[in-house]
């Protein structure tokens, strides 16, 4: 009787993005279009942008206080 494989779940998007960026960086360095120093700067900037995008609040978590301000007991 063949064993069933467990469902894999979501596609690991983070892994695909990492490998695509790594491959692009290696190719750009090997072709001579970008210096390794410049690529390091670009990579750190993109990592910061990705971290900000990946850890953004979802839905109702975007505000900690109501738009009207603090409750009446604290005014």
C-alpha angles and dihedrals in degrees: 000000000000117000118239119237117236115249111266099217122208123003109257098247093174091058093048092049092047093051093046093051093044092051092047092051093049092048092048091051094046093048090049098238096121132030117233090242093055091045090053089055093048091047094052091048092049091047090055092050092048092049091051091049095044095050099043117132117261126229112309094013093076094090127043096190130042118261091247092063131243121347119276092254090063097047 
